[in-house]
Amino acid sequence: MRSQSRRVYLDRGLEAALLKTMLQLEVSAASHRGRVRTSNQDAYGYSVDARCFVLCDGMGGAAGGEVASQVAVETFLERLAPDGTAAPLARRMEQAISAANRILFTRAQREPALHGMGTTLVAVVLDEDSRASVAHVGDSRCYLLRDQTLVRCTRDHSLVEEQVRLGKLTSAQAARSPMRHVITRAVGVRRSVLVEVQQVQAAPGDLFLLCSDGVTRELPEQRIRTLLVQHAEAATRQARNPEQSLAELLVQEAVAAGGADNATCLTIRLT
């Protein structure tokens, strides 16, 4: 099975940036349309210079979903590129996502074929002090693996997640609910969007995982943790990167487990 990856965006100064930062960051990314979908509406991108990583899962028909996710990735990376401003990082992330929201909403109003398009978005940006700011809208997730413990850094903006928080559903019931695909927030579907931002103090050895729901609906969190830990142990034993990247491994597992949706992963390991 080949992993069908979407485009990755890198800064023009990539070669110099790699020399400066790849000793500190190990990045992998992969995407696949799955076994059922005829198109891939997921998109991802990253900037080594800006230490910025973003993943989107589009919606609104094949054309609309692909446009929404791709435009959101591009806009977010463009707005998060180093600009010399002193604005707090969380605020800049909110502004970048709001800019993507305006572009998508306006375009959907002007182009009937794109009406109703939108996208989830999850992003991690690392500052110079190794603080990780995690922003998200929708049900694409960010996880942190630290000392073999997996922690979810985001909470789904979805109907069933809200019912779980209110005590109306258990997590097991939510996973089986026919409403589990209904999200309560998305980029581009309304004139404005509410962004949730968390901050985490990162440390050497930390691993951040960004993934679309095509991964998390197929793989239980315990299985995700096992794959992350086993891959890290294999890399240590071999004293080099394994032949298969971590993102490719996770996506392959998700597709093999069912592949009902597009599956995309982006991993960032701090070394």
Steps between C-alpha positions, in 0.01 A plus 500: 500500500640835401443804714357778288648811655374851444731790429737621772583869518850603599677832523734610221783501753450129566860387463629750754207430730564127491856555613378710792196306616491139384729402788217620723195384302423176320193535279295245306173535311275274293148497360276246326150525356397174669300210359164671451553861397567586137701813587725622779364808676772503766799732468805575708803725494787624708769767512834410652600868536182590686487168689139487394295187419139482383249236389150548357208271414269657242127459449237611252525257211819388327576837339399710799678286756826490307495875440416578864775288652766611252419871530489480880844335513651756263347797677599382846863445402521834318363690797718315753827560315745704714403866460687672781185596689479482878143369504448194723524175309153385603355823364688463171367146463144619560548776244640258242204265541256791487664614175452153351138505619432833325658383174303175493169654604527775239597261224214263584254789468635590157538151351184284512700180449681569828199600707508338843868410492704509818780324679628395836844628600754397759842662531809500720748787508817488709658821629866567582445390861360161390146590598252330271180685415226267377204651313203313363153525352291186447590138572849460358724430799837566657660247733817523709704190582733558796679226694277242325184674625257621232300816576241659274567875478172586324134431564278432201260772399232243424144424601584171672799649685273768646253230606782308669610813690140554611474140619234409243719244324789279601815497288407153377152616400644804325733280294198304369263793458365566148553870581872462566588671170313821588740777599395822672778724368680525167713750311315673215135413566408822684618860492705451814656202675581428863851360538620302802868539593696306762864536607736220598855529624685261273808298592760285320352163415147634459304386197205699363251326271249688283238278336166508322198305620565239232777382733335541840173332393688192388769477768427506876727731698671203664593363158633842395714513812634150438599585143674822608697326773596199286617722216718705735653183646568359153671824396718488811604140437590571140682825587340654192157585362293188421425438135134587558429839654283526808227687313496235226468227761202665669322573171559145374355359824192724473434396141551132583260532795219617274601806301149646498633855469809689391782439747778751566774531762776748570752427775758727667759351731722727710855373537 
